[in-house]
Amino acid sequence: MIGGAQAQPREPAAQHGGPSHSLGFGARLGRAVTRLQSPLGYLLFFGGLQLGLMFWLSRFWPVWLIVAGAVALGAEVVAVAVVRGHWPAKTLGLLLVIALLVVAPAVVLMHDRAVRGITSVEHDGAIQAEVAMDRMLHGLPIYGVDWSKTAVAQVPWDYSKGPANPALHHNLYFPLVPMAGIPVALVAHALGIPYDYRQVLLIVLGIGLWAIGLLPIPPARRFAIAVSLFLGPLLGLYVWAGRSDVPVVALVILGLALLALDRPLLASLVLGTGLAYKLFAAPAVPFLLATLWLRWRSQRNGWEVGRCLVALAIVPVVTITPFLLADPAAFVRDVVLYPGSGGPDSYPISGYGLGGLLLATHAIHQTDQFPFWVFQLLGLGLALAVTVPWFLRRPSAGRWLTGFVATLFAMTFFARFFNDSHLTLVLALLAACAPLGDSTLLSRATAPLRSVPSSLDRGWR
C-alpha cells in the first residue's frame, strides 16, 4: 500500500473498475502493436489492405488476377508464419505477391487505357509528364504552356476544387519527371507497345526493391520494409494512378543504403537525383549533410566532402538550369508560385493538412493567397531542430529515415495542399522506420556506439 508501513496483498483487478479497464486496454494495445512489429504482422496488415483494395475495385481487374493474388498472399502468410528462416525463398514469394497485387493491376490499367483512352483512373500529372516529354523531344517549351488543347484536358476534374483544372495552365513538375520517361518511351516504341508513364514507375519500383536488398540489416527486416513500402495500398494505389511518389521513395532508400554501405559519393548522386525529380526528396539533404559532417569530423577529408557536394548538386543543376534560363518567369510561375500561393490561379487549397483545417473552419477560401510558407518554415525548423541533434547523437539508418519522414511531414502538412497521396507517402515511410532499426550506423567514426541500447528497435521482432 502506497504510503503505508506494510505491503498488502493486491486486490483482484475486477474490484478496481475504471483504472483497471484503462490499464487492460493499454496493455492489449501494446501487445497488438508488438505483434504487428514483425514480418508476419506487416504482411498480414499491409497485404490484407492491398488485397481488400483489389476486391473493392474488382470491376477493374479480371477475376483470375484477384484469385491468384489472394492465393499467393495466403501462401506467403503461411510460409512466414510456419517456416523458420529461409528468407531468400520468402522474399521471392513476396516479389510474386507484389507482382500480382501491385504490378499486374497497373499493367491491366495501362492496357485498358490503350483500348478505352484516358479515364478517371489516370492522374493528370502522369498524362502531363507524357505530353511534356513529347514536347521536349520536339524542342518545345514545357513551362508557361497552355495544356488545355492536349491530352491533359481529357483527365476528369473534381469540380469541388473549382470551375476548371488550373493544371491546364501550369506544369509544377521539375524537368526530370518527363525526362525520366524518354528512354522508357524509346524502348516501348521499339517494342511496338504504347508508352505509359506508369511504366517508369514500375521500373523505379523494381529499383526500390533492389535498394532494400542492399540495406545491411537482417533479411527479415528487409522483408518488412519491402512490404510496408511496396505491397500495401499506401503507395500501391497511387502507382495504379500514375502519381510520381514511388521514385522519391526508391531514390531515398537507395541513397540511404549506399550511405550504410559507406558509399557517400554515390549516395549523394542518388539523393541529388531524387531532389531533381521532386522536391519531396529535399528533406534528405540535411541528414546527408549531417552524415558528411560526421565523416569529415572523424577523417578530416575535405576532398571527399567536396566531391559529395558536387555529386549532390550536379543532377539538379544540369536538368533544371536550361529550363530556368530559357524562360525564368514561366518556370517560377509554374514551379514556385502555382503550388505556393503566389499567383491568382494557384492550386486550390485542399487536403488533410493545415489548408484543409482552415477550410473546414471557414477561416479561408480555396482560392485565397495564404502565407503557408511561413508555417512551413516554422514546421521545418522545429522538425530539424529536434531530429538532426537526435540523429547526430546516434547516426543510425533508422534515425536518418525517421528524421527524413518528420521533416517531409512538416513540409507537406503545412503546404497549400496536403493530398491523400502525400499522407500515404509519409505513412509508408514511417512504417519502414521500425524494421530499419537503430543498429546500422552511417559513420565509421561512431562504431563504439554499437553497444548503445536501441530505442527504435524496442518491441520489433
C-alpha positions as a printed NumPy array, in Angstrom:
array([[  0.   ,   0.   ,   0.   ],
       [  1.444,   3.326,  -1.071],
       [  2.478,   5.415,   1.948],
       [  1.724,   2.63 ,   4.454],
       [  4.015,   0.662,   6.698],
       [  3.263,  -2.722,   5.249],
       [  2.568,  -4.026,   1.79 ],
       [ -0.899,  -5.505,   1.445],
       [ -1.961,  -8.219,  -0.98 ],
       [ -3.143,  -6.817,  -4.315],
       [ -6.902,  -6.999,  -4.73 ],
       [ -8.382,  -8.598,  -7.809],
       [ -8.476,  -6.361, -10.849],
       [-12.248,  -6.613, -11.051],
       [-12.581,  -4.559,  -7.869],
       [-10.872,  -1.547,  -9.434],
       [-13.324,  -0.563, -12.126],
       [-12.088,   2.362, -14.199],
       [ -8.289,   2.287, -13.842],
       [ -8.006,  -1.463, -14.391],
       [-10.029,  -1.263, -17.596],
       [ -7.795,   1.55 , -18.835],
       [ -4.655,  -0.359, -17.973],
       [ -6.087,  -3.517, -19.561],
       [ -6.869,  -1.677, -22.784],
       [ -3.406,  -0.113, -22.818],
       [ -1.781,  -3.489, -22.284],
       [ -3.846,  -5.076, -25.045],
       [ -2.998,  -2.205, -27.392],
       [  0.68 ,  -2.578, -26.558],
       [  0.557,  -6.315, -27.262],
       [ -1.231,  -5.673, -30.547],
       [  1.448,  -3.18 , -31.628],
       [  4.173,  -5.624, -30.616],
       [  2.564,  -8.399, -32.66 ],
       [  2.306,  -6.052, -35.639],
       [  6.026,  -5.255, -35.417],
       [  7.137,  -8.409, -37.176],
       [  7.413,  -9.582, -40.778],
       [  4.223, -11.611, -40.332],
       [  2.377,  -8.677, -38.76 ],
       [  3.402,  -6.358, -41.589],
       [  2.457,  -8.941, -44.217],
       [ -0.988,  -9.508, -42.695],
       [ -1.672,  -5.793, -42.26 ],
       [ -0.358,  -4.281, -45.479],
       [ -1.001,  -7.327, -47.657],
       [ -4.526,  -7.642, -46.303],
       [ -5.227,  -3.989, -47.021],
       [ -3.91 ,  -4.296, -50.566],
       [ -5.964,  -7.42 , -51.24 ],
       [ -9.02 ,  -5.684, -49.777],
       [ -8.409,  -2.789, -52.14 ],
       [ -8.278,  -5.249, -55.046],
       [-11.67 ,  -6.66 , -54.017],
       [-13.112,  -3.162, -53.545],
       [-12.034,  -2.153, -57.055],
       [-12.769,  -5.582, -58.512],
       [-14.568,  -4.081, -61.523],
       [-11.181,  -3.067, -62.923],
       [ -9.454,  -6.487, -62.786],
       [-10.082,  -9.937, -64.211],
       [-11.283, -12.423, -61.598],
       [ -8.305, -14.705, -62.122],
       [ -5.927, -11.918, -61.046],
       [ -7.746, -11.341, -57.754],
       [ -7.846, -15.082, -57.06 ],
       [ -4.172, -15.529, -57.93 ],
       [ -3.204, -12.609, -55.712],
       [ -5.252, -13.95 , -52.806],
       [ -3.757, -17.44 , -53.142],
       [ -0.209, -16.072, -53.38 ],
       [ -0.705, -13.829, -50.362],
       [ -2.236, -16.696, -48.365],
       [  0.66 , -18.992, -49.218],
       [  3.156, -16.299, -48.266],
       [  1.434, -15.736, -44.922],
       [  1.603, -19.47 , -44.173],
       [  5.27 , -19.625, -45.182],
       [  6.243, -16.689, -42.979],
       [  4.17 , -17.966, -40.052],
       [  5.25 , -21.609, -40.158],
       [  8.698, -21.833, -41.722],
       [ 11.688, -20.569, -39.735],
       [ 14.433, -18.816, -41.678],
       [ 14.669, -19.33 , -45.459],
       [ 14.261, -15.598, -46.037],
       [ 15.59 , -15.663, -49.629],
       [ 12.745, -18.022, -50.572],
       [ 10.236, -15.936, -48.618],
       [ 11.487, -12.817, -50.379],
       [ 10.919, -14.441, -53.762],
       [  7.397, -15.236, -52.611],
       [  6.911, -11.617, -51.596],
       [  8.062, -10.454, -55.021],
       [  5.411, -12.709, -56.568],
       [  2.752, -11.212, -54.272],
       [  3.823,  -7.67 , -55.198],
       [  3.764,  -8.636, -58.867],
       [  0.175,  -9.917, -58.568],
       [ -1.28 ,  -7.288, -56.233],
       [  0.56 ,  -4.131, -57.363],
       [  2.331,  -4.566, -60.707],
       [ -0.215,  -6.66 , -62.611],
       [ -3.16 ,  -4.339, -61.797],
       [ -1.109,  -1.418, -63.125],
       [ -0.438,  -3.371, -66.319],
       [ -4.171,  -4.093, -66.649],
       [ -4.952,  -0.374, -66.278],
       [ -2.323,   0.517, -68.88 ],
       [ -3.92 ,  -1.946, -71.302],
       [ -7.384,  -0.545, -70.58 ],
       [ -6.153,   2.967, -71.295],
       [ -4.679,   1.839, -74.616],
       [ -8.101,   0.392, -75.522],
       [-10.529,   2.906, -73.999],
       [ -8.474,   6.078, -73.649],
       [ -7.928,   8.263, -70.596],
       [-10.364,   7.715, -67.717],
       [-10.792,   8.974, -64.168],
       [ -8.218,   6.402, -63.006],
       [ -5.3  ,   8.266, -64.58 ],
       [ -3.637,  11.112, -62.695],
       [ -3.29 ,  14.353, -64.633],
       [  0.366,  14.636, -63.584],
       [  1.231,  11.389, -65.355],
       [ -0.532,  12.49 , -68.533],
       [  1.186,  15.875, -68.345],
       [  4.575,  14.162, -67.956],
       [  3.92 ,  12.178, -71.134],
       [  2.901,  15.266, -73.099],
       [  5.839,  17.271, -71.71 ],
       [  8.258,  14.522, -72.759],
       [  6.906,  14.649, -76.287],
       [  7.288,  18.436, -76.325],
       [ 10.876,  18.08 , -75.105],
       [ 11.7  ,  15.676, -77.916],
       [ 10.326,  18.217, -80.393],
       [ 12.22 ,  21.144, -78.871],
       [  9.121,  22.841, -77.456],
       [  8.833,  24.552, -74.058],
       [  7.192,  22.772, -71.133],
       [  6.651,  25.786, -68.836],
       [  4.266,  28.661, -69.46 ],
       [  2.278,  26.396, -71.778],
       [ -1.459,  26.109, -72.362],
       [ -2.227,  22.424, -71.789],
       [ -5.967,  22.761, -72.453],
       [ -5.594,  21.502, -76.019],
       [ -3.523,  18.47 , -75.057],
       [ -4.335,  15.064, -73.551],
       [ -4.16 ,  16.637, -70.079],
       [ -7.572,  18.19 , -70.709],
       [ -9.081,  14.703, -71.073],
       [ -8.47 ,  13.882, -67.393],
       [-11.729,  14.363, -65.427],
       [-11.604,  17.269, -62.965],
       [-13.044,  17.402, -59.451],
       [-15.276,  20.463, -59.722],
       [-15.475,  20.781, -55.932],
       [-11.999,  22.308, -56.211],
       [-13.031,  24.979, -58.692],
       [-14.636,  25.567, -62.089],
       [-11.57 ,  24.441, -64.049],
       [ -8.378,  22.492, -63.578],
       [ -5.553,  25.033, -63.051],
       [ -3.056,  22.376, -64.133],
       [ -4.202,  23.088, -67.676],
       [ -2.164,  26.29 , -67.468],
       [  0.745,  25.205, -65.255],
       [  3.362,  22.467, -65.001],
       [  4.586,  22.219, -61.419],
       [  6.936,  19.271, -62.027],
       [ 10.707,  19.51 , -62.392],
       [ 12.077,  18.671, -65.864],
       [ 13.433,  15.305, -64.721],
       [  9.879,  13.967, -64.313],
       [  9.194,  13.908, -68.082],
       [ 12.881,  13.315, -68.873],
       [ 12.776,  10.027, -66.951],
       [ 10.298,   8.722, -69.486],
       [ 12.438,   9.304, -72.569],
       [ 14.455,   6.032, -72.511],
       [ 11.373,   4.069, -71.429],
       [  9.298,   5.558, -74.246],
       [ 12.007,   4.771, -76.812],
       [ 12.105,   1.138, -75.709],
       [  8.294,   0.929, -75.649],
       [  8.062,   2.299, -79.179],
       [ 10.763,  -0.116, -80.347],
       [  8.719,  -2.981, -78.896],
       [  5.554,  -1.655, -80.509],
       [  3.652,  -1.029, -77.27 ],
       [  2.054,   2.262, -76.173],
       [  4.094,   4.376, -73.792],
       [  2.533,   4.984, -70.381],
       [  4.222,   6.872, -67.534],
       [  3.312,   4.042, -65.188],
       [  5.984,   2.024, -66.985],
       [  8.533,   4.423, -65.486],
       [  7.025,   3.986, -62.028],
       [  7.11 ,   0.193, -62.24 ],
       [ 10.762,   0.226, -63.278],
       [ 11.614,   2.534, -60.391],
       [  9.593,   0.3  , -58.047],
       [ 11.956,  -2.502, -59.044],
       [ 14.912,  -0.235, -58.279],
       [ 13.392,   0.467, -54.871],
       [ 13.096,  -3.253, -54.113],
       [ 16.721,  -3.718, -55.165],
       [ 17.745,  -0.833, -52.899],
       [ 16.033,  -2.503, -49.94 ],
       [ 18.044,  -5.64 , -50.707],
       [ 21.239,  -3.592, -50.355],
       [ 20.452,  -2.489, -46.785],
       [ 22.924,  -4.147, -44.37 ],
       [ 20.245,  -5.374, -41.974],
       [ 18.805,  -8.838, -41.261],
       [ 16.704, -10.243, -44.137],
       [ 13.546, -10.386, -42.022],
       [ 13.715,  -6.627, -41.572],
       [ 14.364,  -6.042, -45.264],
       [ 11.301,  -8.162, -45.933],
       [  9.158,  -5.981, -43.66 ],
       [ 10.429,  -2.759, -45.265],
       [  9.575,  -4.08 , -48.735],
       [  6.093,  -4.961, -47.508],
       [  5.457,  -1.565, -45.929],
       [  6.687,   0.43 , -48.923],
       [  5.717,  -1.565, -51.997],
       [  2.979,  -4.043, -51.09 ],
       [  0.395,  -2.048, -49.158],
       [ -2.088,   0.442, -50.611],
       [ -0.233,   3.387, -49.071],
       [  1.762,   3.597, -52.3  ],
       [  0.331,   0.781, -54.415],
       [ -2.918,   2.616, -55.069],
       [ -1.063,   5.618, -56.462],
       [  1.192,   3.515, -58.67 ],
       [ -2.002,   2.436, -60.412],
       [ -2.975,   6.072, -60.981],
       [  0.498,   7.116, -62.12 ],
       [  1.403,   9.509, -59.303],
       [  5.08 ,  10.357, -59.025],
       [  5.826,   9.403, -55.402],
       [  7.419,   5.968, -55.86 ],
       [ 10.606,   7.398, -57.462],
       [ 11.138,   9.575, -54.38 ],
       [ 10.837,   6.548, -52.101],
       [ 13.104,   4.397, -54.246],
       [ 15.837,   7.028, -54.563],
       [ 15.774,   7.949, -50.866],
       [ 16.034,   4.285, -49.824],
       [ 18.817,   3.694, -52.351],
       [ 20.718,   6.736, -51.103],
       [ 20.323,   5.571, -47.515],
       [ 21.503,   2.06 , -48.404],
       [ 24.604,   3.484, -50.102],
       [ 25.378,   5.581, -47.023],
       [ 25.058,   2.484, -44.857],
       [ 27.441,   0.687, -47.241],
       [ 29.999,   3.509, -46.882],
       [ 29.444,   4.887, -50.404],
       [ 28.808,   8.582, -49.678],
       [ 29.667,   9.81 , -53.187],
       [ 27.149,   7.526, -54.883],
       [ 24.619,   8.258, -52.137],
       [ 24.979,  11.98 , -52.765],
       [ 24.467,  11.488, -56.503],
       [ 21.343,   9.368, -55.936],
       [ 19.821,  11.777, -53.414],
       [ 20.608,  14.686, -55.73 ],
       [ 18.753,  12.831, -58.478],
       [ 15.791,  12.457, -56.126],
       [ 15.891,  16.178, -55.417],
       [ 15.993,  16.935, -59.155],
       [ 12.972,  14.686, -59.646],
       [ 10.729,  16.04 , -56.91 ],
       [ 11.044,  18.462, -54.015],
       [  9.79 ,  15.743, -51.657],
       [ 13.348,  14.375, -51.609],
       [ 14.691,  17.675, -50.208],
       [ 14.332,  16.616, -46.528],
       [ 17.083,  14.055, -47.171],
       [ 19.624,  16.826, -47.761],
       [ 20.052,  17.987, -44.12 ],
       [ 20.614,  14.409, -42.988],
       [ 23.058,  13.739, -45.815],
       [ 24.966,  16.877, -44.808],
       [ 24.919,  15.756, -41.162],
       [ 26.377,  12.391, -42.201],
       [ 29.078,  14.076, -44.297],
       [ 29.925,  16.34 , -41.361],
       [ 30.386,  13.317, -39.102],
       [ 32.681,  11.729, -41.662],
       [ 34.68 ,  14.941, -42.033],
       [ 34.964,  15.306, -38.259],
       [ 36.491,  11.839, -37.959],
       [ 38.637,  11.794, -41.117],
       [ 39.244,  15.469, -41.97 ],
       [ 38.831,  14.577, -45.623],
       [ 37.639,  17.795, -47.2  ],
       [ 38.142,  16.374, -50.689],
       [ 35.521,  13.687, -50.029],
       [ 33.024,  16.235, -48.727],
       [ 33.613,  18.497, -51.727],
       [ 33.066,  15.682, -54.22 ],
       [ 29.885,  14.642, -52.423],
       [ 28.511,  18.178, -52.549],
       [ 29.22 ,  18.36 , -56.277],
       [ 27.537,  14.98 , -56.78 ],
       [ 24.518,  16.194, -54.811],
       [ 24.147,  19.31 , -56.953],
       [ 25.057,  18.109, -60.422],
       [ 21.786,  16.451, -61.494],
       [ 19.531,  19.292, -60.282],
       [ 21.802,  21.869, -61.918],
       [ 22.084,  20.034, -65.235],
       [ 18.377,  19.208, -65.535],
       [ 16.799,  22.392, -64.141],
       [ 19.117,  25.218, -65.224],
       [ 18.444,  25.07 , -69.008],
       [ 14.689,  25.371, -68.459],
       [ 15.096,  28.073, -65.85 ],
       [ 17.291,  30.127, -68.167],
       [ 15.061,  29.529, -71.192],
       [ 12.091,  31.264, -69.565],
       [ 12.702,  32.281, -65.93 ],
       [  9.28 ,  33.881, -65.472],
       [  7.378,  30.847, -66.765],
       [  9.455,  28.425, -64.702],
       [  8.996,  30.388, -61.468],
       [  5.295,  30.91 , -62.158],
       [  4.662,  27.187, -62.76 ],
       [  7.011,  25.516, -60.291],
       [  7.145,  28.034, -57.421],
       [  4.145,  30.367, -57.451],
       [  1.452,  27.957, -58.686],
       [  1.803,  25.432, -55.799],
       [  2.922,  28.041, -53.28 ],
       [  0.102,  30.605, -53.109],
       [  1.982,  33.051, -55.274],
       [ -0.438,  33.658, -58.123],
       [ -4.081,  34.442, -58.876],
       [ -4.708,  30.903, -60.141],
       [ -2.699,  28.919, -57.591],
       [ -3.698,  25.33 , -56.953],
       [ -6.874,  25.236, -54.812],
       [ -6.306,  24.913, -51.068],
       [ -7.334,  21.374, -50.161],
       [ -6.348,  18.157, -48.453],
       [ -5.821,  16.917, -44.919],
       [ -3.238,  19.369, -43.611],
       [ -3.295,  22.934, -42.377],
       [ -5.101,  24.098, -45.52 ],
       [ -7.866,  21.554, -45.046],
       [ -8.266,  22.533, -41.389],
       [ -8.532,  26.227, -42.277],
       [-11.097,  25.427, -44.957],
       [-13.137,  23.298, -42.558],
       [-13.315,  26.172, -40.077],
       [-14.18 ,  28.631, -42.88 ],
       [-11.146,  30.73 , -41.969],
       [-10.099,  30.92 , -45.625],
       [-11.408,  30.046, -49.093],
       [ -9.916,  27.657, -51.626],
       [ -8.561,  30.424, -53.852],
       [ -7.127,  32.689, -51.119],
       [ -3.471,  33.697, -51.175],
       [ -2.497,  32.497, -47.711],
       [  1.155,  32.546, -46.489],
       [  1.546,  28.817, -45.963],
       [  5.282,  29.19 , -46.465],
       [  5.576,  30.86 , -43.052],
       [  4.097,  27.806, -41.343],
       [  6.214,  25.514, -43.496],
       [  9.398,  27.278, -42.379],
       [  8.343,  27.079, -38.738],
       [  7.46 ,  23.397, -39.081],
       [ 10.678,  22.598, -40.901],
       [ 12.724,  24.498, -38.341],
       [ 11.13 ,  22.632, -35.454],
       [ 11.449,  19.233, -37.145],
       [ 15.118,  19.762, -37.968],
       [ 15.896,  21.22 , -34.537],
       [ 14.613,  18.021, -32.95 ],
       [ 15.661,  15.302, -35.399],
       [ 19.115,  16.437, -36.541],
       [ 20.626,  16.515, -32.996],
       [ 18.839,  13.219, -32.277],
       [ 20.462,  11.728, -35.386],
       [ 23.891,  13.14 , -34.513],
       [ 23.771,  11.524, -31.073],
       [ 23.413,   8.14 , -32.768],
       [ 23.712,   8.359, -36.569],
       [ 21.819,   5.21 , -37.475],
       [ 19.885,   4.407, -40.628],
       [ 16.668,   4.267, -38.634],
       [ 17.141,   7.745, -37.189],
       [ 18.159,   9.088, -40.597],
       [ 14.928,   7.874, -42.173],
       [ 12.824,   8.907, -39.17 ],
       [ 14.245,  12.416, -39.387],
       [ 13.537,  12.469, -43.117],
       [  9.915,  11.43 , -42.525],
       [  9.384,  14.033, -39.784],
       [ 10.814,  16.777, -41.979],
       [  8.802,  15.644, -45.007],
       [  5.647,  15.71 , -42.898],
       [  6.385,  19.26 , -41.734],
       [  6.99 ,  20.375, -45.318],
       [  3.83 ,  18.788, -46.737],
       [  1.335,  19.187, -43.876],
       [  1.746,  22.968, -43.82 ],
       [  1.676,  23.3  , -47.612],
       [ -1.204,  24.748, -49.623],
       [ -2.459,  21.237, -50.331],
       [ -1.725,  18.034, -48.398],
       [ -3.271,  15.401, -50.64 ],
       [ -4.13 ,  11.806, -49.862],
       [ -1.038,  10.614, -51.739],
       [  1.152,  12.932, -49.633],
       [ -0.331,  11.491, -46.438],
       [  0.14 ,   7.894, -47.527],
       [  3.709,   8.622, -48.64 ],
       [  4.542,   9.836, -45.134],
       [  2.791,   6.856, -43.508],
       [  4.507,   4.297, -45.746],
       [  7.947,   5.717, -44.997],
       [  7.113,   5.943, -41.3  ],
       [  6.177,   2.253, -41.271],
       [  9.619,   1.45 , -42.728],
       [ 11.467,   3.155, -39.866],
       [ 10.815,   0.477, -37.225],
       [ 12.137,  -2.527, -39.178],
       [ 15.076,  -0.449, -40.363],
       [ 16.095,  -0.207, -36.722],
       [ 18.765,   1.699, -34.887],
       [ 21.797,  -0.572, -35.157],
       [ 23.038,   0.212, -38.673],
       [ 25.33 ,   3.211, -38.329],
       [ 26.166,   5.588, -41.167],
       [ 29.574,   6.787, -39.988],
       [ 32.588,   4.66 , -39.203],
       [ 33.541,   7.133, -36.501],
       [ 30.547,   6.024, -34.444],
       [ 31.448,   2.331, -34.228],
       [ 31.801,   2.403, -30.392],
       [ 28.106,   3.347, -30.185],
       [ 27.021,  -0.047, -31.451],
       [ 26.564,  -1.271, -27.883],
       [ 24.125,   1.538, -27.01 ],
       [ 20.565,   0.235, -26.419],
       [ 18.299,   0.942, -29.369],
       [ 15.046,   2.852, -28.926],
       [ 13.861,   2.243, -32.497],
       [ 14.442,  -1.483, -32.083],
       [ 12.309,  -1.767, -28.957],
       [  9.398,  -4.127, -29.492],
       [ 10.47 ,  -5.157, -33.01 ],
       [ 10.675,  -8.859, -33.629]])
